[in-house]
Amino acid sequence: LDRMNIGILFTVGGDGTLRGAQSIAEEIGRRGLKISVIGIPKTIDNDISHVQASFGFETAVAESRTAIDSANAEATGARNGIGMVKLMGRESGFIAAYATLANNDVNYCLIPEVPFTLEGFLRNLKERLQQRGHAVIVVGEGAGQNLFQETGERDASGNVRFGDIGLFLKDKISGYFKQQGMEINLKYIDPSYMIRSLPANPRDSAFCLLLGHHAVSAGMTGRTNMLVGYWKREFTHVPIQMAVSSRKKIDPKGRFWSTVASCTGQPMEMM
């Protein structure tokens, strides 16, 4: 950056990108260089602390409805039909939760913040099938990790490698009902990369442009080691240290999760 005479570095990404930006800003400070580092929150998981929304999230929620509609069509089209959709969300279940609120066909929403046991979930699912004859399940990719044995493996980004909860539940559900002597028709849909690769919707595109405008303004006025946030309809300046201090998550005992659970009809806990 110094050799190329760059005055402002804009970093666009989530938690990992922001941590990298913070390290670069700290090294710039140690060297006494005049280079600003400005972050722009870009993560469809919407899990950056002290930022109300990150661009890409709304598009992900909107596009997930197609997969959920397909799962519901499959579930209602067969006796004891089960449609299951796995959505993104490693440690925060915002996509799964908002997609559930946006589609009243969902009967179970499983997110990373709310642990469950196989026994509790399968027992409740059986009762649902006996009463209604079908079920639609939305599961965040980080949900149910307590059901896997820890391996300690990490991916190329340094994140703990999660077990595939979608395939895991697919096998466990099929095995459980076979053991119960109850015939089911299970269809599993994983639209993750189809959703990730779609162009942003109009609102996300406009939001991204405005974040960019405010990021340029911050850099041109000498700010550094910060990201442009959005809070209560206002664009804000958030120190990167504050943004990466913790991950934004759904409160399992809060009103929002209570609303999601009441919309699906599932128990607040399935233990």
N, C-alpha and C positions, 0 to 999 in steps of 0.2 A: 504493500500500500504506500509506504513512504517513498520507495524507489519510483513508483509510477505517479507520484505526486497527486494521490487521491485524497480529497478533503473530507468526503462523507462516504461511509459505508452503510448501505441499507441491507439489513438481513430480513428475509421473509420466511417465516416458519413457525414451528411450535416450540415446545419445551427444550428439546435438544439444540435447536438452532439458537435459541435465546441464551442458553448456557455457553455455547460457543462464542456468541457475540459479546457476552460479559467478559469472557477470558481475553478476547481481543482488545476490548476497551480497557481492561486493567493493564495489559501489556503496553498499550499506547500511552497510558498514564505514567507507567514506570519509565518509559523512554522520553517522556516530555514532548510527544509529537502533537501536532495540531490536526487531529483527525477525529471527526464525530462518528459515533456508531449509533444508528437508529434502527430499532426493531419494528417490524410490522407483523401482527399476529395472524398467522395463516395455519389453522388446524381445524379440520372438520369435526374433531372430537369436542371442540369448545371447552377445553380443560385448562386454559391459562388463568391463573389467579388474578383478581382485581381487574379483569376485563370481562364485560358483560357478554360480548359476542365477538367471534372471530369469523372472518369471511370464509365461506365454503360450507359452514354448518347448515345454513338454511337450505342450500341446494341439496345437501346430503339427506336432510329430513324429507324434503319434498320428493326426491327421486326414490326414496325407500318405499314410498306408498305403492309404487308399481309392483314391487316384489311382494309386499304384504297383500295386495289385492289378489295376486296370483296364488299365494298360499291359501287365502280364504276360499277362492274358487275351487282349488283342489280339495280342501278340507270338507267343504259342504257338498261336494259332488260325489262323495263315497261314504259308505257306512263306516262309522268310527274313524272318519278322516281326520288326519292331523297335518296341518301345514306349519312348517317351522322355517323362520328366516333369521339368519345370523347377520347382524349389522356391526359396523365399526364401533370402537370404544374400548381401548385397552384397560384404562383404570377409571374412566368416567363414563356413565351410561346415558349421557344427554341425548345422543342420536336415537337410541332405542326408546327412551322414555318419551321424547317429543313425537317420534313416529307413531308410538302407541296412542298418544292423545289425538293425533291427526287422523287416526283410523280406528273407529269404534268396533272393528271386527276382531281386534286382538284380545285374547283371553288370558295370556300370561306374558309378562314383561320381566325378563331376567337381566339384571345389571350387575356390574362388578361391586357396587357399594353394598349390595344386599345379599349376604350369603344364604345358601339354601342347602338342604340335604337331598340326596337322591330319593330317599324313602319318603320324605315329606312332599316333594314335588310329584313323584310318580303316583303316590296315593291320591293326591288332589286331582291329578290329571285323569285318573281312572274314574273318580266320582263325576268329573265334568263330562266324560264320554258317556257314562251311564245315564246321565240326566239329559244331555243335549245332543249327543251323537256326533259331535265334531269339536275341534279345538284349533286355535291359531296361536302360535308361540313366537315371540320376538325375543332374541337373545343377543346381548352385547358380547363382543369377542372376548372381553376380559371377565365375563361372569363365570362363576363356578370354579374358579381356579383352586379353591380349597379342596376340590374333589380329585385333583391330580397330585401325584408324588413329585416333589420338587427335584429338578435335575441340576439346577445351577447354571444351565446353559444360557448364553446370551447371543443376541443377533449382532449383525455388523454395526448397528448403532449403539450397542452396549446395553440395550434393553433386555430384561429377563425374557427368555423365550417361553411364551405361554402355550399351554396345551390347547388343542383345537376343540373348544367346547361344543361346537356345532356337530361335528362328527361323533364326538363322545356321547352327547345326548341322543343322537340318532340311533346309535348302537344300543344304548341302555334302555331307551324307550321300547325299541323293537324286542329286545330280549325279555324285558319285564312283562309285556303283554303276551308274548309267546308262552312264558312260564305260567301266566294267569289263565291261559286257554282262551284268550279274548282276541279275535281277529281285528287288526287295525290296518289302515292305509296311510302310511306316513310319506309325505313329500318334503324334502329338505332343499332350501334355496339359499345360496350364498352369493349375493350380488355385489360384494365388497368392491371389486376392481371396476365393475361397470359403473358404480356410483362415483368412485374416486376419479375416473377418467372423463366424466361428463363436463361440458362447459358450465360455468357458473350461471345461475338464473339471473334475471335482470336486477333484482334487489341486491344480490351478492356482488354483481359486477359494479353497480353504483357505489356500494359500500366500500369495495376495494379501492375504487378511484379516490374516494374521499379520504380513506386511510393514507393513500399515497400522497395526496396533497398536504395533509397535516404532517406527514413524515418529512417531506421536503422542507416545509416551513420550520419544523423543529431543527433540522440539520443546518439550515441556512442561518438560523439565529443562535447557533453555538451550543445547542443541547447535545448531550452524548450519554451513552450507557443507559438508554431509556427506550421504551417502545411506545408507540401511539396506541392508546386504548380507546374503549367506548364504554361510557357509564351513564345511565339515565339520560339518554339522548344527547350527550355531550362527548366530544372527543377529548381525551385526556393524555397527559404525559405520565407514564408509570416507570419508575426505576426498574431496570431489569432484575436487580437483586430481589425486589419485592415480588415481581411477576413469577420468578422461579423458586420462591421460598416454599411454596406448597402447590399442590395440584388442585384445581377446582373440581369438586365432586358433588354429587347429589346427597343431601342429608337423609339417611334412611328413616329418621324420625320427624322429618320436616313436612310441611304442608304439601309441597310439590309431589313428593313420593306418595303421600297419602292420596292425593288426587289421582295419580296414575293407577294405584292399586284399586281404588274405588271404580275407576272407569273400566278396568279389566274384570273386576269381580274376584280377583285372586286374593288370598290372605296377605296381610302385611308381611308375614314371615312364613316360610315353609320349611320348618325344621323337624 
